[in-house]
Amino acid sequence: MAQITYHASHEQHAPSALLQFAVAAEQAGFTAIHCSDHFHPWSERQGQSGYSFAWIAAALQATKVPISMVCAPGQRYHPAIVAQAIATIAEMFPGRYSVELGSGEALNECITGEVWPQKAERNARLLECADVIRRLLKGELVNRTGRVTVKEAKLYTLPTVQPPLMVAALTEATASWAGAWADGLITVAGDDEQMEKMISAFRNNGGADKPIYVQMAFSYARSEKEALEVAFDQWRTNFFSPEVLNELSKPTQFDSAATYMRPEDLEEKMLISASTEECLKYIQHYVDLGFDRVILHNVNRDQELFLQDFKDKVLPHIRLPQ
């Protein structure tokens, strides 16, 4: 059965507020929670970027639903430290925690001062990191010299239930490459043809019967005018191609790159709505496409309105496959 999932946006909200939203989301009827993992926000206007691993532990303690997060090991995070963090959280909350590994964005990873590799090299590094993490989670002694170096690493706190290591993919090529080794896929909402290509690429290259999640960003508010205004303020920096999104390294660069955007441009790129009926139809479409989790990210800062209205008017009416 598909899980309707609340997205906790660390770029837009303080961790303390997100913790309250996570509790409210569970009470509203969301059956899972997902969160981003940023060192910098996409825009100076967003203004936040809490540490996801710390927040995840608090959110798991405060709720009873499964929680997942994106993580990019290899540059900002050494894979052995990622493995230790995953093992610690999974030991405390068995069966409730999963991670979606990605090759990263310059926005977060370039803080190390190291060279930012090309996409193919980042993917190769990610695969090495995933191997290190998996081996450590199984209790192995790991030594490795390559794109990442590990010397005599061994975890002594291990999870009783191995957490899934999924992959985050924005392109058909990445989804195809990851099918053989990842435990599942997360991608972002797009047109049906794009979604079908992503799913087929993953399924047909080793990903058959593995879970697939989709994250959909939209703007819901009391009026369409307000919904458009907040979408333009908060999310206009997020509609570039993956090549651009992955290469810009500072929030100010994203803000500068988006100066040409107009509010009406966003209406072609995301749902802008004050209608719970329209939102329900939009969500139902992705449920019907067969995703295992449909992750809802309302980019409006007014999360209380969103959670209350969806609790009463949207979530109870979504038809879930049996």
N, C-alpha and C positions, 0 to 999 in steps of 0.2 A: 504494500500500500504506500502511495506517495506521502511524503512528509512535507507539510507546509512549514517553511522554516523562516525564522526571523533573522535578518542580517543586522549585526551590531557593527556600525561603522566607526572604527577608531579614529578615522580622519576627521570626523564631524562632531564627536561628542566626547566629553571627559569620561574616563573609565568609571568613575562613581555613578555618573548618570546612566551609562550603558548597563551597569549592574542592575539598576532599578528597572530599566527597560526590559532586560532579559527576564526578570521575575514577572513583570507585567505581561510580557509576551506569552509566557507559559500559562498564566492565568487567563489570557485572552483566547487560548486554544491553539497556539502554535505548538507543533510537536517536535521541533528541533530548533537549534540556534546555530548560526554561523557567524564568524567574525573575520575581519581583515587583519593584516599584519604589516603595518607601515612604520618606518622611522620618521618619514616626513609625510605630511598630507599632500593631496594633489594641488591644493591652492592655499594661499595665505588666508583666504576667507574662511576656509574650513577650520583651520586653527588648532587641531588636536593630533595626537599620534601616540596613544598609550601603548604600553608593552603587552602584547597579546598573550604571551605565555603566563604572565602573572594574572592577567584578567581572567583567562580561561579557568584557572583553578578556582578563583572566587566564584565565577558564574556556575561552575559545576556543583560547588557546594551549596549555592543558593537556589538551585533548580533541580529537577529530576529528569530533564529531557537530554537527549544526546546533543553534543556540541562539536563542531568542526571548525578548523581554521586553515588559512593559507600560510605556507611557510616556504622561504627560499633559502635552502642551505647552500654553502659553498663559498660565500664571500663575507657577508655580514655575520653569518652564523657558521661556525665549524660544525660539521656533521656529527661529531662525537658529542658535542654539547647539545645539539638538537635531539639526538637519541636519548641523552640523559633526561632532558626536559620531558620528552614524550613518555619515557618509561615511568618517570615519577608521577605524572598526571594520570597515566593509564593504570598504574598500580593503585592509586587512590580511588579511581572511578572506573572500574573495569567495564568494558563494553560500551561506554558512553562517549568516548573521545576518538576522533579521527583527524587526520592531517592531509591537506592537499599540497603536495610539493610543487613548486614552480621554479623556473630558471631565473626569476627575479626581474626587477626594474632598476634602472640606474638611480632613480629617485631615492631608493632606499639603500642600495648596495654600495654606491660610490663613496659613502662616508668613510670607508676603510682606506681610501687613497690608492687602492690598487687599480691596475688597468681593468677597464670594463670590457669583457670579451664579447666577440660576435655571438650571435644567437646559436650557431652550430656548436661553438665551443662551450657555451653556457649549458646547452642540453647535455653534452658529453659529461660536463662536470656534475650536473644534476644526477645523472645516472650513476656515477661513481658514489655520490653522496647517499643516494637511496640504498645502494648496496652496503655501504658502511653502516647506515642506520639500521637496516634490517638485521645485519649480522650482530650488531651490538644488542639489539632488542632480544635476540635469541640467546644472549649470554656468552657469545664467542669472544675470544681474545683477537683483536683486530690490529693488524699491521698493514699499511698500504702506502705506496709511493706512486704518485701520479698527479692528476690535476688537484687532488687533495691529499694531504699527508697525514697519516694516523700512525702513532707509535705506541704499541703495547696498551691499547685501550680495552677496558673490560668493564661492563656495568654490573654492579652488585645488587642494585634494586631493579627488579625486572617485573613487567606486567604479567598477570595471570592470563589475560586475554590480549592477544596481539592486536594493536590498533591498526586499522587499514592505513596504508600509505597510498593515497590517491594522487592524481596529477591535475594541475591547473593548466588548461590549454585554451588559447584564443584562436588558433588556426587549425585547419584540417590536417596539415602536415604534422604538427605537434601531437594531435590526437592520434594519428596513425602510428607515429613513432612510440607513443607511450602505451599503446594497447597491450604490448607483450609483457611489460614489467610492472605497470601500475595496478593497484587494487581497485581503481575506479577513476572516474573523470569528472571534473567540474569545468563548466564553461559559462559564458554569458549569453543572455538572450539575444536572438537575432531573427532574421526572417526564416520562414519554414525551410526553404531550400538550403540555407546555410546550416541550420540545425540538423537537418537530415544528413548532410554531408559529414558533419562533425561526428554524429552518432555512428554512421556507417564506417567512417575511417577508424574509429576506436573499436567498434564491434568486430570488424572484419580483419583486424590485425592483432588478435589476441585478447580483445576486451569483451568477448561474448559472455553474457550473464553477469558482468560486473556492474556495480551501480554507477549511474550517471546523474549528476546534479546540474541544475541550471540556475544562475543568479540573474534576476531581472530587476533593473533599476527603473524607478518611475517616480513621479511626483504627484502626491495626493494632498489636497488642501481643501479648505472650506469653499473656495471659489476657483475657477479655472485661471483667473487673473493671478491670484496668489500662487497657485501651483506652478504657473509658468515663471513667475518672478523668482521663486525660491529655487526652481530647477536651474534657471540661468545663473543665479548667484552661486549655488553650491556645486553644480555638476557640469558646467559648460567646458571645463578643462578635461573631460573624460571621453571625448568623442573623436580622438585621433586614431590613426591606424596603429596596430600593435607595434610597428617599427618605431613610430614616434613615441608612443607611450612608454616603451622600454628604454629609450635612449636619453630623454631629458632627465637632468639630475637634480633640479631645484624647483620648489614650488613656484618661485617667481618666473621661471622659464615656462611653466605650464600656463601661468596667468598671461604672460606675454603672447604665447602662441595662440591663445583663445581670444585675443582682442578683436579679431575679425568676426567672431560669432555674434549672431543676433538672437534675441529671445525666440523669434519665430523659427529659427533653425532647429531648435530643440524639439519642436513639435513633430518633426520628421524623424527624430532619433529615439524618442522615448515616449511613454504614455504620460500625458499631462492631463490630470482629471480631478474633478470635484464630485464625481459620481461613483458611489460604491458598486452600482450595477455594472458600470463599464470596467472597473477594476476586477470584479468577479469574472466577467467574461474573458478578460485578458489572462488572468491566472488560470482559469479553467482550460484555456487553450493549451498551455504548457503542461498541465496535468495530463490532458488527453494525449499529448505527444509521447507520454510514457516515461518521463523523468522520475527518478526515485525521490529526489528532493527538489522542490521549487522554492528557491530562496528569494524572499521579498525584501527589497531594499527601497524604502521610501526615503528619497534624498531630502525631503522636507525636515527641518530640525524639530518641528512639532510632532514628536513621536507619541505623545500622550493622546492627541487627537486621532492619529493613525491607529494606534492600538485599540482605543475604545470603539471607533467606528467599525474596524475590521472584526472585532470581537462580536459585535451585535449584527452586522449587516453583510459580512463577507465570508468569514471562516466557516460558520455553520452551514453555508449553502454550497460549498465546493463539493462536487461529486468526485469521490475518490474511487479508483478501481479496487475491486475486492481481490 
